């Protein structure tokens, strides 16, 4: 059985890495941490003899694009430090982006596996295996585990905190380890709330109230030490680091973000959802498998053998979701911290069903349904991975520009990225900085036949975007709307992205995977980008399984042009 447990626990890191490599690019929500990691790794930290403000202005992205509120550098600094020993093994900055994401993904995998061992201790070996299967088949946790969202930095600590909580529940009351585990749980939640995500303060509150109400902890023994200790450690981590990087002292980014979004109410600017959104929409999507919340969790609560420990997990976690539901702006990532705990409760219910599969027809039927639902969840998660990988046309376009287009040697190239390109994958790791980058280096390189150098622009200044002279400075433009690019331009390549899906019934023919848009014929023929390869694979899969296995049913994925790669006709009069 031990070998079987190891096999199942390897599912989580394996699937996290698969999701990373199938979908290697990032979106705008991840961009701050990704750019910060790049700048720390590539440019380093200013020495005492250097002008710090000037150093950051010259080399760091956050000075030019600070965002609406400052974000903490703490996670980026830790991740860049963990990846630095391995930098020499990689040949390009694009590989370093994957390296940093892999380290974060494996950190989250370690936290989930550690929590899984606590589930096994609390509910039994069978429950531990079901936890691994249910967790690995959930799309959102696995897909986002390696993404540099602030939530996923906090997720590492919140999951370890839940492990400490569950270990405390399963330890003898007389043991000194019990209050220590409770303190560690509240320490980790408080620190991650102070440093990474302020919404965890609500989870600290619901956890503390529940433990105090059930007489598990005391005010002087656990609550005050954990609160003061977590607050002190968190502030000592974030304030000095972020005051230095933002050159503003004292600066506590999460307090600034909380004040801006919650007290001033600016979070509503990003959209408002009804109170029930988390319960009726977000949680079912995050849990993925309907059997978890329709059958397994209710059975775990109703079963006397698992009821107490299930409620010990569910009450504070769902209390956090309920209280957080009163804030108008809602996103599933704000409550992702509760998913391991809910999955653990579902695993307890699944184990109860599975161990009784030979005792009655009802349990046998439920067991078959449970196995089938897990298999379907894996298939659905794989399909979502393929579709989600088509949502990063900016990253695909920049990779195509550098790797698939032949560029004249001995030249300096200027590239402009529009807003959609920056939001859907363009990062500093994907930029090409192999050649000289400063003006003096460029002038010195003009006589070297084998030199190329690149410069990049992400400006959104409306006055500049209406100036023909501004556009004349660029060799290439990555544009969502080529008609807004002033001047004479050739369409070099068009990157397609996900548009919609349509369920095809038996007998219905699939249409063209790409929606027709009237654009000039691209000059680069035969070269395929990442999204084209994924679309071809999806069409090949249709031919293999639609008729033979699915009896004519299929999900058609529609694509449409997202990013045009344009080349300046004045710079390339005879084409590329």
N, C-alpha and C positions, 0 to 999 in steps of 0.2 A: 504493500500500500504506500510505503514511503516514496518509492520511485514514481508511482502514479501521481502523488501529490506534487513532486518536483516537476513532472511533465506539465501538469495543469498550471502551476505557478509560473512556468516559463512562457505560458501563453500571453501573459500581460505585457512583459517587455518586448516579446517578439512582435506582437501586433502593434505596439506603439512605434517600433522602428519601421515596420512595414508601412504604416500610415505616413511616417515622416518621409520615406524615400519615394513613395508614390505621389505625395503632394509636398514638394520641397520648398515651395514659395510661401510668402507671408502676406498678410493683409494689414491695413492701416492700424488696426487696434494693437497689433504686435510691434509696430514700427519703432516706437520710442525706445523700447528695450533693445531691439535688434540694432538700431543705429548706435545706441550708447555702447553696446558690447563691441561693435566694430571700432568705434572711436577709441575706446580704452585699449583694445588689442593692437590696433594698427598705429595709432598716434601716441599712445601711452599717456602718462600723467605728467604735467609740467614740473620741472625741477625748481628748486628754491631760487635759483638764479634767473629764472625766466619770468616774464610778465604773464601771470596766470590768466588774466582776463583776455589779453591779446592771444594767448595760446588757444584758449577755448574758442574765441571768435574765429580764428583761422582754421581750426581743425575739427571742431565738434559741431554736429548737426543741430543739437538742441538750441544753440544760440540763434541760428537763422530760423528754425521752426520750433518754437517753444511749446506750442499748443495752448489751449485755453487755461490750463493750470499746470504747474510744475509737477513732474512725476519723480519718484525716487530712483536714484542710481544704485541703490543697495543690491538689488537682484542682479543687475547688469554687471556690477563690480565683482560679485561672487562668481557668477558664471564665467566671466572672462578670465578670472583667476584660475578656475578649475580647468579651463580649456588651454591656458597658456603653455603648459608642459607638452602639449600634443601638437602645437602649431607647426613645428618643423616637419611633421609627417605629411602635411597637406600642401599640394602644389598651387592651389588657387584660393583666393578669398571666398569664392562661392562654396568651396568645401568647408571652410571654417564656419560658415553659416549653418551647414548641416551638423558639424561637430558640436556647436553650442546648443543647437536644438536637441541633438541626441543626448547630451549630458543632462539637460533639463528633463527630457522624456524618461531617461533611466532613473533620475532622482524620484520622479513621480511614480515610476514602476516599483522602485524599492519601497516607497511609502505604502503603496497599495498591497504589495506582497507582505510587508510587515503587519499591516492591518489584517490581512488574510490569515496570518498565523494566530492573531488574537481571536478572530472569528472561529477558527478551528478549536481553540482552547475553550471558548465560551459555549459553542453549540455542537462540537463534535467534528470528526474528520470528514464525514460526508458533507456537512455544511461548508467546511473549508473548500472542498472541491467544487461544490455548486457555486460558492462565492466567486472562485476563479473563473468558472465558465460564464457566469452572468456578467461579471465585470469586464471580461475580455470581449464579450459580444456587444457591449454598449459603445455606440459610435462616438458620441461627443467626448466622453472622458478619454478614450484612447486616441482620438484624432487630435484633441487639443492639449494632451499631456506634454507634448514637445514644443508647444507654441509659447512664445515669450509674452503672453498676456500677464499683467500683474496678478490676475486671479490664479494662474497656474504656478506662479512662485509661491503664493499663499497656500495653494492646494497641498504642496508638500508638507507644510507644517500642520495644516488643519487635519490631514489624514493621520499623521503621526500622533496628533493630539487625541483623535478618536481611538487610536490603538491604546494609548495610555488609559483612556476612560474605560474601554472594554476590559483591559487587564485588571483595572481596579475592581470592576464588578465581579470578576472571576477569582479574586484573591481572598483568602480568609480575612474576616473582619479584624482579627487580632494581629494581623501582620502589619509591620511598620511600612510595608510597600504600598499599602492602600492610600494613605494620605499623600505619599510621595507621588504616586501615579496621578491622583487628582490635581495636585499642584502642577505637575508637568503638563497635564492637559490644559489647564488654564494659563500657564506660562506661555506655551506655544501659541495658543489662540490669541492671547493679548499681544504678544510680540508681532505676529503676522498682521494683526489688525492695525497696530501702530505704524508698521513699516510699509506694508504692501496694500492692504484693502481694508478700509475703515468699516465696511459693513460687517466685518467679523466681530465688531464690538457688540452687535445685537446677539450673535451666537454666544459670545462670552456671557452676556447677560442671561439668556435663557438657560444656558448650561449651569451657571452659578445658582440661579433661583431654583432650578429643579433639584440640584444636589443638596442645597440647603433645606428645601422643603421636605425632602425625603430623609433628612437627618444623616446624610452621607458626609458632609463637611461642616466645619465650624468656621466662624468668622475670624478668630485669631489664629487658628491652626492652618487654614488653607486660603481663605478668601483674601485677607489682607496681604499675606506674604506673596501670593501669586499675583495679585493685582499690582502691588507696588513694585515687585520684582520684574514682572513683564513690562510694565510701563517704563521703568528705568532702563532696562536693557534695550527695549525698542527705541526709545528716544536717543540713547547713546549710540545706537546703530545708525539711525536715519539723520538726525540733525547735523552732526559734524560732516558726514559724507555729503549730504545734499546741499548744505550751506556752502561747502567748498566747490562743488561742481556747478552750482547755480550762481555762485559768487554773490550770495545774499544771506546775511546772518542776522538772527537765527531763522532757519527755514525748516518747517515740518510739512512736507508735501501732502501727506494724507489729511492733515487738518485743513490745509488750504483747499484741497479738493472737496472735502466734506462741507466746508463752509460755503464754497462756491455752488456746489450741486444741490445740497440739501437745505441749508439755512437760507441761501439766496434763491433757491428754487430753480436753478438753471438746468437741472437734470431733465425737467419737463420739456426743455427745448429739443431734446432728442426723441421725443415721442412719449405718449401716455397710454398705459394699458389698464384694463379693468382689474379690480382687486383679485379676482379668481385666476388670473393668468398663470401664476406659478403652479397652482394646483391642477388646473384642467389642461394646461398646455405644456409648460416647461418641464415639469416633473415626468409626465408620461413620455415626452420625447427623450429626456435624459436617461430614463430607465430603459427605454427602447422596447423591452419585452413586456407585452401586456399581462402575461402570466405573473409577473413580479408583483404588480400592484393590485391586480384583480383577484388573485388566488393566493399567492405565496405569503405576502405580508399579512393579509387577514388570518390565514391559518396560523402563522407564527404568533399572532396576538391572541387568538382564541385558544390555542393549545396551552394547557396549564404548565407544561414542562419548559416552554420557551417564552411564556407571556411576560414575565418580570423583566428579563434582560432585553426583550424586544421593545417593551415600553420605555425602558431606561435609555434606549437609543432614540426611539421615535419621538417621544414627547419634547425633549429640548430641540431636536432638529426641526421638527414640523412647527414648533413654536417660533423658531427663528424665521422660517418661511412665512408663517402667518403674520408676524409683526412686520417683516420686510415688505409684505404685500401692500402695506399702507402707503409706501412711497410710490408716486405716480409713474416714474420711468422704470421699466422692468426689462431685464435681459436674463436669459437662462444662465449665463456665466456668473451672475451675482449669487446664485444659490447652489453652484456645482459642488460646494463643500459637503453638502448633506448626502450626496449620492452614495459614497462608500457605506455609510451607516444604513441607508435604506436598502442597499443591495445585500448587506449582511443579514438584515432581518428577513429579506426575501429568501436568502440562502437557507436560513433556519427553517422556514416553511417548506422549501423545496426538499430539504433533507428529510423532514417528517413525512412528506408524501412518498419519496423514493424508498425509504426503508420499510414502508408498509405496502409496497406495490404488489406483493404476493398474498395479501390478506383479504382483499376484496376487489370486486370489479371496478368500483369507484376509484380506489387508489391506483389500480392498474391503468385505468383510462387517463387519470390525471398525470401519471408518470409518463405515459406515451405523449400526452399533450405537452408536458414540460420539456421532454427531449426534443420534440418537434419544434417547439417555440424557440429553443436555444439555437437549433440549426438554422431556422428562418432568420433569427436575429443576426447570426453571422453572415448569412447571405445578404440581408438588407444592409448591414453595416458595410460590407464590401462594395455593394452598389452605390451607397452614399459616398464612399471614399472615391470611387471612380468619377462620380458627378462633381464632388467637391473639388477635385483636382483641376477641374475645368474653370474654376473661378479666379484664376490668377493670370489674366492676360498680360498685365504689366511685366511680371517676372519672366514670362515666356517670351515676350517681345524683346526685352533687353538681352536675354540669353541668345535669342536668334540673331540679333544685331551683331553681337560680338563673335559668335561661333559659326554662323552659317553664311555670312556675307563677307566677300573678299574686299578688303580695304587697301587702297594704295599705300605703299610704304613711304616713310619719310614725311609723314603728314601729322598734323594735329587735328583732331576731330572734335567738334562741339555738338553736343546732343541736348535736346530739350525734352523733358518729360512733362506731360500734362497731368491734371489732377487724378484722372482714373488710373493712369499708369502707376502713379505714386501710391495709390490706395490698394492696388492689386498686385503687389509683388516686387516693385522696384525698391531695392535697398542698397546701401553703400557696399555691402559684400559682393553684390553682382556687378558693380562698376569695375571698369578695367583700368587699373593703375599701374600697369607694368612699365609704361614709359615715363618720361619726365613730366611733371605736373605744373611746376611753377613757370612763370613767363620766361625767366632767365634760362631755365633748363630747356624750354621749348626752342628758344633762339639758338642755343648751343647745339641742339639736336638736328637742326635743319640740314646740315651737311652729312648726317649719318643716314645712309640709305636703308638701314634695317630698323630704324626707329619709328614707332608710332606713339602717340600720346592722346589722351582723352580728357575732355572737360564736360561737365554736366550742369544743367540748369533746371531748377524746379520752381522758378518764380511763378506766382499767381497774380502779379501786379496788373490790374486791368489796363492801365495806361500803356504799359509795355506790350501787352498782348495785342494792342491795336496799332502798334508802331511797325511799319514795314522794315525799318532799319534793324529793329530788334530781331526779327525773323531771319534777316539776311546773314546774321552772324553764325547760323547753325548749318551743319552738314546734314544732320538727321533730326527728325522730330518723331516722337512716339505720341500719337494723337488719337483721342476718342472721336473727335469730329474734324476730319481733315479740311472741311470747307471753311473752318475758322483760322486755318493757318495761312497767313498772307504770303504771297509770292508764287514762284513756279516750282512745283514739287512733283516728283515721280513717286508713285506707290510701289515701294519695294516689296512689301509683304503685308498681308492682313492676318492678324491673330484672332481666331474665333474663340468664343467663350460660351459657357452654359447659358441657355435662354429659358427653356422650359422642358417639361416632360409630358408625355401623353401615353395613356394606357391603351395598347392596341388589342382588340378582340380577335378571336380566330377569324381568319379570312380578310382582315384589314391589312393593307399593304403599308409599309413604312415609307415615308416620304424622304426627301433629301435631308441629310442630317444638318445641313446648313441652310438657314433662311436666306433668301435671295436679297442682296443689296446691290444696287447699281454703282459699282466702283470701277476704276481703271484696272486693267489687267496687270497684276504684279509682274515685276521684271524677274524676280527670282523664281524659277520654275523647278519643280522636282524636289526641292528641299522641304522637309516637313518639320514642323515644330512639335512641342510636347503635346499640345491639345489635339493636334491632328492625329498623332499616334494613338492617343487614348480613344478618340472617336472611331478610328479604324478598328481598334481592338474591340470596342463595343459592338460595332457592326459585324465583325467576325464572330463574336460570341452569339449574336442573334441567329446567324446561320447555323451554328452548332447545336443550340439548345432549344430554340423557340418551337420548332416542329417536333423534335424528338422527345423533349422532356416536358415543356410547358404547354403542349397541345395547342399551339397557335397564339397563346397570350404572350405579350411582350411590353416592355416599357421603352418607348422611343424617346431618345434624348435629342432635343433640338438645340442647334448651335447658331450663333449669329456673330457678325463681326464686332469686335470690341476695341482693338487697337490697330491703327494703321502705322506702319513704319514708312516714313516719307524721307526721300533723299532730295537735297537741294539741286535743282537742275543747273543753276549757275556754277555750282561746285563740281558737278559731275555731268558736263554737257553731253558726253558720249555714252552715258549710262554707266552702270557698275561693272 
